[in-house]
Amino acid sequence: MKLNEFIQARSGSQKSEGDLVQYTMQPRGSKPPIIQFNEFWTEISGKNEQSGLALIAKGIFTGFRNPKGHKPEDHPLGRVDAYEALAQLVVIDYIWKRVSRARIRPVR
């Protein structure tokens, strides 16, 4: 998935999908996340935004890709109508833009 490749390129991490989101978007102890969506990640509102965007990103990999990627084309989970596909693309685009604007901290 292109979003996975984009997050890898921005963050410098080679982890994939859910592990990539956990590693790059969640704070590690007192260290800020690698992909920092806001400057207020130590405050409640900033933490909530950071965590919420990470959950949306993880949900994209889990909910949008996995059911369709692991079933035959004729399986009901593999069928997506045009409006649902458009809605999914809007969510992916939003996360893409937020990752694009995020502050990237070096991986150590």
C-alpha positions in Angstrom: 0.0 0.0 0.0 1.4 3.4 -1.0 0.5 4.9 2.4 2.8 2.4 4.1 5.6 3.3 1.7 5.1 7.0 2.2 5.2 6.7 6.0 8.3 4.5 5.7 10.0 7.1 3.5 9.0 10.1 5.8 10.0 8.3 9.0 13.1 6.3 7.9 11.6 3.1 9.4 11.3 -0.1 7.5 8.5 -1.5 9.8 5.2 -2.2 8.1 1.6 -1.2 8.6 0.4 -1.5 12.2 3.9 -1.9 13.6 5.0 1.1 11.5 2.2 3.2 13.0 2.9 2.1 16.5 6.7 2.7 16.1 6.4 6.1 14.4 3.3 7.8 15.8 3.1 6.8 19.4 5.3 8.5 22.0 7.9 6.3 23.6 8.1 7.2 27.3 9.2 10.8 27.6 10.4 10.9 24.0 8.2 12.5 21.4 6.9 10.3 18.5 8.9 10.1 15.3 5.9 11.5 13.4 4.8 14.4 15.5 1.4 15.8 14.4 1.4 18.7 16.9 3.7 20.6 19.2 1.5 19.8 22.2 2.0 16.0 22.4 2.7 16.3 26.2 -0.7 18.0 26.9 -4.0 16.1 27.0 -5.4 17.6 23.8 -2.2 17.1 21.9 -1.9 13.5 23.2 -5.5 12.8 22.2 -4.9 14.2 18.7 -1.6 12.2 18.3 -3.2 9.0 19.5 -6.4 9.5 17.4 -4.5 10.1 14.2 -2.4 7.0 14.9 -5.5 4.9 15.4 -7.0 6.2 12.2 -3.8 5.3 10.3 -3.7 1.8 11.9 -7.4 1.4 11.0 -6.6 2.2 7.4 -4.2 -0.7 7.3 -6.4 -3.1 9.2 -9.9 -2.2 8.0 -9.4 -1.0 4.5 -6.7 -3.3 3.2 -6.7 -6.5 5.1 -10.2 -7.9 4.5 -10.0 -7.2 0.8 -6.3 -8.2 0.4 -6.8 -11.7 1.8 -10.0 -12.9 0.2 -10.9 -14.0 -3.3 -12.2 -11.2 -5.6 -15.7 -12.6 -5.5 -15.9 -12.7 -1.7 -18.4 -10.2 -0.2 -15.5 -8.5 1.8 -13.8 -7.8 -1.5 -16.6 -5.9 -3.0 -16.5 -2.1 -2.6 -18.9 0.2 -4.3 -17.7 3.5 -5.8 -19.0 5.6 -2.9 -17.3 3.5 -0.2 -14.1 3.5 -2.2 -14.3 7.3 -2.4 -14.9 7.6 1.3 -11.9 5.4 2.0 -9.7 7.5 -0.2 -10.8 10.7 1.6 -9.7 9.2 4.9 -6.4 8.0 3.4 -5.8 11.4 1.9 -6.4 13.1 5.2 -3.8 11.0 7.0 -1.4 11.4 4.0 -1.7 15.2 4.4 -1.2 15.1 8.1 1.9 12.9 7.8 3.1 15.3 5.1 2.8 18.3 7.4 4.1 16.5 10.5 7.4 17.2 12.2 9.7 14.2 11.7 12.1 13.4 14.5 15.2 11.3 13.7 15.0 7.6 14.4 17.5 6.6 17.1 
